[in-house]
Amino acid sequence: MSKTPWIFTAAAVAAVSAAAMLVDAPPAAASDRIRQQEVRQLRESGKILPMEDILSRARAAQPGQVVEVELDRENGRYVYEVKVIDNADAVHKLELDAGSGELLRRRSR
């Protein structure tokens, strides 16, 4: 399973919601890294949904504060991983298909 993250902190999520995705990717193998230009091209081509849509869908699935968002490439498919902290301080990790916004998986701790 090839998994390449594009990570956003809570502050970056707010900035990304208001502007383009301009956050640097974390260290990864150069060939596996999802680069800013690739993210922009995927968004412009309609292959992935805008961050605003993903945040809206994540909040609808799990109310709370979004604290981290990652865009991963898993087995040739793009997946957003969204971490949300609810009012009881439980952390929820949601995986949404980046192209359709479908909730694929939910984990809580």
C-alpha positions in Angstrom: 0.0 0.0 0.0 1.7 3.2 -1.2 0.7 6.0 1.1 2.0 9.5 0.5 0.8 12.2 2.9 0.1 15.9 2.3 -0.4 17.3 5.8 -2.2 20.4 7.0 -2.3 21.6 10.6 -5.3 23.3 12.0 -3.9 26.7 11.1 -3.0 25.6 7.6 -6.5 24.2 7.1 -7.9 27.6 7.8 -5.5 29.2 5.4 -6.1 26.5 2.7 -9.9 27.1 3.0 -9.4 30.7 2.2 -6.7 30.3 -0.5 -4.9 27.7 -2.6 -3.2 24.7 -1.0 0.3 26.1 -0.4 1.5 24.0 2.5 4.8 22.1 2.1 4.6 18.3 2.1 6.4 16.5 4.9 9.7 14.6 4.1 9.1 11.6 1.9 10.8 9.8 -0.9 11.0 12.3 -3.8 9.3 10.0 -6.2 6.3 9.4 -3.7 5.8 13.0 -2.6 2.6 14.7 -3.7 3.8 18.1 -4.8 2.0 21.4 -4.7 1.8 21.5 -8.4 0.3 18.0 -8.6 -2.3 18.9 -6.0 -3.2 22.1 -7.9 -3.5 20.1 -11.2 -5.6 17.4 -9.5 -7.9 20.1 -8.2 -8.1 22.1 -11.4 -8.8 18.9 -13.4 -11.6 17.9 -11.0 -9.9 14.7 -9.9 -10.0 15.8 -6.3 -12.6 17.9 -4.5 -11.8 21.4 -3.1 -10.7 21.6 0.5 -13.9 23.5 1.4 -16.0 20.5 0.2 -13.9 18.0 2.1 -14.1 20.1 5.3 -17.8 20.5 5.0 -18.3 16.7 4.5 -16.0 15.9 7.4 -17.8 18.2 9.7 -21.2 16.8 8.6 -19.9 13.2 9.3 -18.3 14.2 12.6 -19.0 17.6 14.3 -16.0 19.1 16.0 -12.8 21.0 15.3 -10.7 19.9 12.3 -7.1 19.7 13.5 -5.3 18.0 10.6 -5.9 17.1 7.0 -3.7 14.9 4.8 -4.0 14.1 1.2 -2.7 10.6 0.6 -2.2 8.4 -2.5 -3.3 4.9 -1.6 -3.2 2.2 -4.3 -3.6 4.7 -7.1 -6.5 6.5 -5.3 -6.4 9.8 -3.6 -7.8 9.9 0.0 -8.2 12.8 2.4 -7.6 11.9 6.0 -9.2 14.3 8.4 -8.7 14.4 12.1 -11.5 16.0 14.2 -11.6 16.6 17.9 -15.2 16.6 19.3 -16.6 18.4 22.4 -15.6 15.4 24.6 -12.0 15.7 23.4 -12.3 12.4 21.5 -10.2 12.3 18.3 -11.9 11.0 15.1 -10.0 10.1 12.0 -12.1 10.2 8.9 -11.0 8.9 5.5 -12.8 10.4 2.5 -12.4 9.6 -1.1 -10.7 12.7 -2.5 -12.6 12.5 -5.8 -16.2 11.9 -4.6 -16.1 13.0 -0.9 -17.5 9.6 0.1 -16.7 8.6 3.7 -14.6 5.5 3.4 -13.6 4.8 7.0 -14.0 6.2 10.5 -11.8 5.6 13.6 -12.2 7.1 17.0 -9.9 7.1 20.1 
